[in-house]
Amino acid sequence: MFFMEQTVGLRFDFSPDEVARVREGLPVELIGEIAQRYGLSQQDVLEAAGIPRSSAHRYKGFGRLNREQSNRLYKVMYLLRRAEELFGSALLAAGWMNSPKLFLHGASPLQYLDTEPGFRAVEHLLGRLEDGLVT
């Protein structure tokens, strides 16, 4: 069982339940849990998700992120989980996500995740690696 399944019950199966969870808002505490799991700073997670620190702080009082922020965080978690499955550990996944990639013009995957085209590029790169293609 992966970390996200244990903490918030996310299985990344794109089920109606998962859609509802993102719509209602993911817990703000999840940012810190992701950071701890992958050895990242909370700021790294926020930046990857395109969530301003001030917004995360504001929503802390509500306990949940808004729908848009939850959607962004979900996408970051989805790719971190795929990387963890591919590389076999959270530490190796985080190392890969933080390392510059030629395919991403010298940027790290984490630096690319704050936009939809960047997310798609990292998703494509992971897919190539999962298929055994050299990138």
Sine and cosine of phi, psi and omega as CSV:
sin_phi,cos_phi,sin_psi,cos_psi,sin_omega,cos_omega
0.00,0.00,0.73,-0.69,-0.02,-1.00
-1.00,0.07,0.35,-0.94,-0.05,-1.00
-0.76,0.65,-0.75,0.66,-0.07,-1.00
-0.92,0.39,-0.51,0.86,0.07,-1.00
-0.92,0.40,-0.63,0.77,-0.04,-1.00
-0.95,0.31,-0.64,0.77,-0.13,-0.99
-0.99,0.12,-0.73,0.68,-0.06,-1.00
-0.79,-0.62,0.13,0.99,0.05,-1.00
0.96,0.27,0.32,0.95,0.03,-1.00
-0.99,0.11,0.81,-0.59,-0.01,-1.00
-0.92,-0.38,-0.10,1.00,-0.01,-1.00
0.84,0.55,0.69,0.72,0.04,-1.00
-0.97,-0.23,0.04,1.00,0.07,-1.00
0.87,0.50,0.50,0.86,-0.02,-1.00
-0.98,0.22,0.28,-0.96,0.08,-1.00
-0.84,0.54,-0.57,0.82,0.04,-1.00
-0.89,0.45,-0.65,0.76,0.00,-1.00
-0.93,0.37,-0.64,0.77,0.07,-1.00
-0.86,0.51,-0.70,0.71,0.01,-1.00
-0.89,0.46,-0.66,0.75,0.01,-1.00
-0.88,0.48,-0.67,0.74,0.01,-1.00
-0.93,0.36,-0.65,0.76,0.02,-1.00
-0.89,0.46,-0.63,0.77,-0.03,-1.00
-0.98,0.21,-0.29,0.96,0.05,-1.00
0.96,-0.28,0.80,-0.61,0.05,-1.00
-0.98,0.21,0.48,-0.88,0.00,-1.00
-0.89,0.45,0.68,-0.73,0.02,-1.00
-0.87,0.50,-0.57,0.82,-0.03,-1.00
-0.88,0.48,-0.34,0.94,-0.01,-1.00
-0.87,0.49,-0.50,0.86,0.02,-1.00
-0.86,0.52,-0.76,0.65,0.01,-1.00
-0.91,0.41,-0.60,0.80,0.01,-1.00
-0.92,0.40,-0.64,0.77,0.04,-1.00
-0.91,0.42,-0.72,0.70,0.01,-1.00
-0.84,0.54,-0.72,0.69,-0.01,-1.00
-0.91,0.42,-0.71,0.71,-0.03,-1.00
-0.85,0.53,-0.67,0.75,-0.10,-0.99
-0.98,-0.22,0.14,0.99,0.03,-1.00
0.91,0.42,0.54,0.84,0.01,-1.00
-0.96,-0.29,0.27,-0.96,0.15,-0.99
-0.99,0.10,0.38,-0.93,0.07,-1.00
-0.88,0.48,-0.57,0.83,0.03,-1.00
-0.89,0.45,-0.63,0.78,0.07,-1.00
-0.85,0.52,-0.70,0.71,-0.02,-1.00
-0.92,0.40,-0.70,0.71,0.02,-1.00
-0.87,0.48,-0.71,0.70,-0.01,-1.00
-0.91,0.42,-0.66,0.75,0.02,-1.00
-0.88,0.48,-0.60,0.80,-0.01,-1.00
-1.00,0.07,-0.08,1.00,-0.01,-1.00
0.92,0.38,0.53,0.85,0.00,-1.00
-0.96,-0.29,0.88,-0.48,0.05,-1.00
-0.89,0.46,0.60,-0.80,0.01,-1.00
-0.83,0.56,-0.64,0.77,-0.02,-1.00
-0.89,0.46,-0.59,0.80,0.04,-1.00
-0.92,0.39,-0.69,0.72,0.01,-1.00
-0.88,0.48,-0.65,0.76,0.00,-1.00
-0.91,0.42,-0.68,0.74,0.00,-1.00
-0.89,0.47,-0.69,0.73,-0.04,-1.00
-0.98,0.22,-0.22,0.98,0.03,-1.00
-0.85,0.52,-0.61,0.79,0.03,-1.00
-0.91,0.42,-0.49,0.87,0.04,-1.00
-0.99,0.11,-0.35,0.94,0.00,-1.00
1.00,0.05,-0.25,0.97,-0.04,-1.00
-0.68,-0.73,0.53,-0.85,0.13,-0.99
-0.97,0.24,0.31,-0.95,0.08,-1.00
-0.97,0.23,0.07,-1.00,-0.09,-1.00
-0.87,0.49,-0.73,0.69,-0.03,-1.00
-0.90,0.44,-0.71,0.70,0.02,-1.00
-0.91,0.42,-0.63,0.78,0.04,-1.00
-0.89,0.46,-0.67,0.75,0.03,-1.00
-0.87,0.49,-0.70,0.72,0.02,-1.00
-0.90,0.43,-0.70,0.72,0.00,-1.00
-0.91,0.42,-0.64,0.77,0.04,-1.00
-0.84,0.54,-0.69,0.72,-0.02,-1.00
-0.90,0.43,-0.65,0.76,0.05,-1.00
-0.89,0.45,-0.72,0.70,0.01,-1.00
-0.89,0.47,-0.64,0.77,0.00,-1.00
-0.85,0.52,-0.72,0.70,-0.02,-1.00
-0.96,0.28,-0.57,0.82,0.09,-1.00
-0.88,0.47,-0.66,0.75,0.02,-1.00
-0.91,0.42,-0.68,0.73,0.03,-1.00
-0.87,0.49,-0.67,0.74,0.03,-1.00
-0.90,0.43,-0.64,0.77,0.02,-1.00
-0.90,0.43,-0.66,0.75,0.05,-1.00
-0.89,0.46,-0.66,0.75,-0.04,-1.00
-0.93,0.37,-0.72,0.69,-0.11,-0.99
-1.00,-0.07,-0.20,0.98,0.13,-0.99
1.00,-0.02,-0.09,1.00,0.05,-1.00
-0.35,-0.94,0.40,-0.92,0.03,-1.00
-0.90,0.43,-0.63,0.78,-0.02,-1.00
-0.90,0.45,-0.71,0.70,0.02,-1.00
-0.92,0.38,-0.60,0.80,0.05,-1.00
-0.89,0.47,-0.71,0.70,0.00,-1.00
-0.90,0.43,-0.64,0.77,0.04,-1.00
-0.88,0.48,-0.67,0.74,0.02,-1.00
-0.92,0.40,-0.68,0.73,-0.03,-1.00
-0.92,0.40,-0.39,0.92,-0.02,-1.00
-0.99,-0.10,-0.11,0.99,-0.08,-1.00
-1.00,-0.06,0.66,-0.75,0.04,-1.00
-0.87,0.49,0.60,-0.80,-0.01,-1.00
-0.81,-0.58,0.74,-0.67,0.06,-1.00
-0.85,0.53,-0.65,0.76,0.01,-1.00
-0.85,0.53,-0.47,0.88,-0.01,-1.00
-0.97,-0.24,0.41,0.91,0.05,-1.00
0.85,0.52,0.62,0.78,0.08,-1.00
1.00,0.03,-0.03,1.00,0.04,-1.00
-1.00,0.00,0.34,-0.94,0.09,-1.00
-1.00,0.06,0.41,-0.91,0.06,-1.00
-0.82,0.58,-0.65,0.76,0.02,-1.00
-0.86,0.52,-0.60,0.80,0.00,-1.00
-0.94,0.35,-0.30,0.96,-0.05,-1.00
-1.00,-0.07,-0.24,0.97,-0.19,-0.98
-0.97,0.23,-0.18,0.98,-0.10,-1.00
-0.98,0.18,-0.02,1.00,0.08,-1.00
-0.77,-0.63,0.39,-0.92,0.02,-1.00
-0.89,0.46,-0.72,0.69,0.04,-1.00
-0.89,0.46,-0.59,0.81,0.04,-1.00
-0.92,0.39,-0.68,0.74,0.07,-1.00
-0.84,0.54,-0.73,0.68,-0.02,-1.00
-0.89,0.45,-0.61,0.80,0.02,-1.00
-0.90,0.43,-0.68,0.73,0.01,-1.00
-0.93,0.37,-0.65,0.76,0.06,-1.00
-0.87,0.50,-0.68,0.73,0.03,-1.00
-0.90,0.44,-0.68,0.73,0.01,-1.00
-0.89,0.46,-0.70,0.71,0.06,-1.00
-0.88,0.48,-0.65,0.76,0.03,-1.00
-0.87,0.48,-0.65,0.76,0.04,-1.00
-0.89,0.46,-0.68,0.73,0.01,-1.00
-0.92,0.40,-0.65,0.76,0.04,-1.00
-0.89,0.46,-0.52,0.85,0.02,-1.00
-1.00,0.09,-0.01,1.00,0.05,-1.00
0.99,0.13,0.29,0.96,0.02,-1.00
-1.00,0.04,0.66,-0.75,0.04,-1.00
-0.98,0.21,0.74,-0.68,0.01,-1.00
-0.85,-0.53,0.00,0.00,0.00,0.00
